[in-house]
Amino acid sequence: MATIPYKIYLSEDEMPRYWFNLRSKMKTLPEPFVNPATGEYCTKEDLLPVFCEELVDQELNVTDTDIEIPDEIRDFYKMYRPSPLVRAYCLEKALDTPAEIYYKYEGSNTSGSHKLNSAAAQAYYAKKQGLTCLTTETGAGQWGTALSMACAYYNLDLTVYMVKISAEQKPHRRAVMETYGAKVIASPSNTTNAGRKILAETPDTNGSLGCAISEAIEVAVTTDQCRYVLGSVLNHVGLHQSIIGMETKIACDKYDIKPDIIIGCAGGGSNLLGLIAPFMADKIHGENDIDFVAVEPASCPTLTRGRYALDFGDTGKTTPLIKMYTLGSGFMPSPNHAGGLRYHGMNPIISQLFHEGYIRAKAYVQNDVFEAAVKFARIEGILPAPESAHAIKAAIDEALTCKETGAKKTIVFGLTGTGYFDMTAYASYNAGTMTDYIPTDEDLQKGFDSLPEIEQK
Amino acid sequence: MATIPYKIYLSEDEMPRYWFNLRSKMKTLPEPFVNPATGEYCTKEDLLPVFCEELVDQELNVTDTDIEIPDEIRDFYKMYRPSPLVRAYCLEKALDTPAEIYYKYEGSNTSGSHKLNSAAAQAYYAKKQGLTCLTTETGAGQWGTALSMACAYYNLDLTVYMVKISAEQKPHRRAVMETYGAKVIASPSNTTNAGRKILAETPDTNGSLGCAISEAIEVAVTTDQCRYVLGSVLNHVGLHQSIIGMETKIACDKYDIKPDIIIGCAGGGSNLLGLIAPFMADKIHGENDIDFVAVEPASCPTLTRGRYALDFGDTGKTTPLIKMYTLGSGFMPSPNHAGGLRYHGMNPIISQLFHEGYIRAKAYVQNDVFEAAVKFARIEGILPAPESAHAIKAAIDEALTCKETGAKKTIVFGLTGTGYFDMTAYASYNAGTMTDYIPTDEDLQKGFDSLPEIEQK
């Protein structure tokens, strides 16, 4: 076996030609979406006014494992993929651990994260369908940037509803989106009924992803040749992200790397789903015993403290009902929480797998996360996104446990992005002014009170 | 011949083991540094109080072609190198040009630029010499960030004097350096005699690289176990940057790519020197006829409108005299100029080659540069640094000329870095409020009046 280089780059020819649809391998499928008006499962027709047709097909496809990646999307991917699987030699040495640590690094593109994998696909399908316009929401800004890049490439108009506090804290993120030609509106705004309603109720709100989603959907369904696209949570988004896991598996197989632990941060769940998909299929069928770990912020503890329930995807309660782990669509993360991972729900596949025990979850407070982020930056040279740093923190903890026990485990984690637009948060951490927040049970109850009536037992 | 992929990645094994010392191949050497006190050429002893010994040896070495890269530096390089040589398929298509366009992309590291190539080397040699502390200056912030990363890796204290206007415009750059543990001081400051003098004379100054250099040198020579390091201009910096050109040449040879034109932006000249070094050696000896192009801002036109003269490297006139193209150490670029490339002088090797006609130079105003930057970002997906966008502008112009003439030329340019910390400038361009500035002859004369007496003929 050849020595493992610092960075394993697959060639273009080795880049996967298929996305991996994990549902086709699951023993128990996630419950389908429910139409809140009828109480029935959603049909394709229910979803077409909101989403592109091909994406609806992907969302509803639970049988096909291999979904072909069109050449046009592969060409887009070739501008920044395959992404490297990095051996964290420096981190291993600094931690003095017997563990081998690898990370799949998705930050080497201008959007700064894995989000571009789905943005490229969604914009392509919109263009193919003859649409001229897309709307979306963005929180920390990674998704909005990614979609701006994809819409510039495919020549589509784009309106981005950006969570208000994020738009205020990150003017430079906004400037990147505008450089790529997107129209950026701070949410809640007075450009939609949903936004006006929320502003009337809570004029001083910081905004939330759920609220921005309501605004973006409203504009999409009331504008000709326009659809809404979402950057996480949904199954077709996780499908596109499976390029991460497929490349990781090819690289592991090529160098005979056998992961014992695979770790990903979890906000809406798409990067985690993408990273673990092919490995999880093998675990479900008894071919490995990998320890899968989802890591989330203690301030938005969807898996660790949420409920497995039917819930709306947005604050405005306009989406289908999704069976998922959720804090309630009315849950608003504390404004002291920096970065993304602030969504109230979780991808249905991840939720089902967590419910069945195939995945475990951990939550960290943000000072601990930033401590890990700064350590990692200084040792491995990459300044991570706060989101990604949740996975780093868990990986370091696992490696230190290996040091104690002497176990020579192989740890793989997803380094989903870079923190170049999160320097306000880093500066706060550096200055010692960053605060932690863990919601009380009473805080969480307020979110659960927003669950739909059928879940209010 | 295999199809050329979008991104040519060399393997770690293919990464060069030697830097390329172009002076060993030159027919006429640049004039050595002159000690301003004695009028004699500088000796090694003159330079040792300021610089690390091994760097002084490299600075003075004009005979050895191959300078071995120590394993410790190669290990650092492996964290982010080899960097890709990218075939700009999308740009070629968008321009509808018969030209083939390639760019060597140095932005895939957290410092966001090629500067890390020399920072890694200089910090290593400082550590090896037993030093505990370094000082430097930074303008746009790329160099300061790169050196902060290297000093964190090698566990050295670092003080960065950051040009005042840049420190004000780029608080996030500053936060990155601080995250890596550096102490950042806006220059001119009251922490040095040089800074206090400039503040007394011009309290409202925006600062300049020349002034920040004076401050950093003063602290280095008056602090125990401390030396000063510079991010460009000097020959040893260009030597470290030759890793760019060496990798480019290996990739070109591997895929039978024969450049007709090689383009680089030129501030202090180190990235350009590094990119062209091995190709230029062949040109000097009649083995190719590549058209080498240096691109600079019209607001700081060192090559296109400067003088080839002995001049100080800093505003405080504390350095040796360097024979170079210069606008005079008293030249201050207009505050409307965004980004780097604002240094009054130019690397001596580049200066000598330009003087002999081996290189030609072009200057662009910044609105034209940003127009090219935005076009490139939307087409190729990478948001470039304003500095790098000078090379992009020239490459696009050359490709459009090929379209007119039908010439199927091969164009290679250096994409030195990313613009993630330049969004204030991009936002200004997007808003249409960016202004251009071309100094008048009278403006330039003020700079030339600051040249040392021996050049005031």
Interface residues (C-beta under 8 A of the other chain):
Chain A: P5 Y6 K7 Y9 S11 E12 K78 M79 Y80 C90 S108 N109 T110 G112 M149 A152 Y153 P171 H172 A175 V176 E178 T179 Y180 G181 V374 A377 R378 I379 E380 G381 I382 L383 T418 Y420 F421 M423 T424 Y426 A427 N430
Chain B: P5 Y6 K7 Y9 S11 E12 K78 M79 Y80 C90 S108 N109 T110 G112 M149 A152 Y153 P171 H172 A175 V176 E178 T179 Y180 G181 V374 A377 R378 I379 E380 G381 I382 L383 T418 Y420 F421 M423 T424 Y426 A427 N430
